[in-house]
Amino acid sequence: MVIPTREALVANLFVRAATLRRPPDVEPAIAERLEAHARALDALVEVVRALPEDDERLLMLGTLVVRGGQFAPGAGTDHALNQFVGGAREACETFLSRLVGIARDDAIARARAGGHLPPWRPR
């Protein structure tokens, strides 16, 4: 069974960008920053669309974050997406690679919270 990672991620990024573009009454400086963030998410969409189906990052994100055909990020993944401002292709590629590690950390935390892994104990 193929997990539609690309479509789920692109849909999530489009919703995020659209939300940023329709802020309720905000100051012009804030609206400008929100628009810049939305443009960065648009650039990320273009990079994701250009990836081959067997891209390891897409496959990993499909395993870690896509649930029931929806992109369902954990807290760390959501925070990273909310902070992303790079728009260049290289920045988007680097961010996607980092996002996989963040999504993995979210999945481990979720497994610990669910009792599927032992609690983390600092050494």
C-alpha positions in Angstrom: 0.0 0.0 0.0 1.4 3.4 -1.0 1.1 6.2 1.6 0.3 9.5 -0.2 3.0 11.4 1.6 3.5 14.0 -1.0 -0.2 14.9 -1.3 -0.7 15.0 2.5 2.4 17.2 3.0 1.5 19.6 0.2 -2.1 19.9 1.4 -0.8 20.7 4.9 1.7 23.3 3.6 -1.0 25.0 1.4 -3.4 25.3 4.4 -0.6 26.8 6.5 0.3 29.3 3.8 -3.3 30.3 3.2 -3.8 30.9 7.0 -0.8 33.1 7.1 -2.1 35.2 4.1 -5.4 35.9 5.8 -4.4 37.3 9.2 -7.0 39.3 11.1 -6.1 42.9 11.6 -2.4 42.9 12.1 0.3 45.6 11.8 1.9 45.9 8.4 5.3 44.7 9.6 3.7 41.6 11.0 1.7 41.0 7.8 5.0 41.3 5.9 6.7 38.6 8.0 3.6 36.4 7.7 3.7 36.8 3.9 7.4 36.0 3.8 6.7 32.8 5.8 3.9 31.9 3.4 6.2 32.4 0.4 8.8 30.1 2.1 6.1 27.4 2.5 5.2 27.8 -1.2 8.9 27.3 -2.1 8.9 24.2 0.1 5.8 22.9 -1.8 7.7 23.2 -5.1 10.7 21.3 -3.7 8.4 18.5 -2.4 6.6 18.3 -5.7 9.9 17.9 -7.6 11.1 15.0 -5.4 11.0 11.5 -6.8 8.5 9.1 -5.3 11.3 7.0 -3.8 12.9 10.0 -2.0 14.0 8.7 1.4 12.7 11.9 3.2 9.2 11.4 1.7 9.2 7.8 2.6 10.3 8.5 6.2 7.8 11.3 6.6 5.1 9.0 5.3 6.0 6.5 8.0 6.4 9.0 10.8 3.8 11.7 10.2 1.1 10.6 7.8 -1.9 9.1 9.6 -5.1 8.1 7.7 -3.9 9.9 4.6 -3.5 13.2 6.6 -0.2 14.9 7.5 -0.4 14.8 11.3 2.7 16.4 12.7 3.8 16.1 16.3 4.7 19.1 18.4 8.3 19.4 17.3 7.5 18.9 13.6 4.6 21.5 13.8 6.9 24.0 15.5 9.6 23.5 12.9 7.1 24.1 10.1 5.8 27.2 11.9 9.4 28.6 12.1 10.5 27.8 8.5 11.5 31.0 6.6 14.0 29.7 4.0 12.9 30.1 0.4 15.9 29.0 -1.6 15.9 25.5 -3.0 18.9 24.5 -1.0 17.4 25.8 2.3 14.2 23.8 1.5 16.2 20.6 0.8 18.2 21.1 4.1 15.0 21.8 6.0 13.3 18.6 4.7 16.2 16.5 5.9 16.1 18.2 9.3 12.3 17.7 9.4 12.7 13.9 9.1 14.9 13.9 12.3 12.4 16.1 14.1 9.5 13.9 13.1 11.5 10.8 14.3 12.0 12.5 17.7 8.2 13.3 17.8 7.5 9.6 17.1 9.8 8.4 19.8 8.2 10.8 22.3 4.8 9.6 21.3 5.9 5.9 21.7 7.3 6.7 25.2 4.1 8.5 26.2 2.1 5.6 25.0 4.2 3.1 27.1 5.7 1.4 24.0 9.2 2.5 25.0 10.8 2.8 28.4 10.8 6.4 29.8 13.9 8.5 28.9 16.3 8.6 31.8 19.3 11.0 31.6 22.7 9.4 32.3 
